[in-house]
Amino acid sequence: MVKKGDIVNFYTIMRTWEKDYRDRNPGIVVASQEPRGGYFDKGHAYILWANGDMTREHMTYLKVVPDE
């Protein structure tokens, strides 16, 4: 589960989406919502990206950057 304060990268195998996030990564989670039990609900998070953009992303597309 991604939580507030985590540093994340957007990750997908779809190249068309991947290129849209290349200049945004990494980002910091400013808020997150766990799944509420619906079949399609995977949870989401609001991310403040390195380039200053803020977006709402499905949890399935976020990978936490490991601590160094």
Secondary structure, DSSP 4 states (H G I P E B T S, - for coil): ---TT-EEEE--S-HHHHHHHTTT-SEEEEEEE---S-TT---EEEEEETTS-EEEEEGGGEEEPPP-
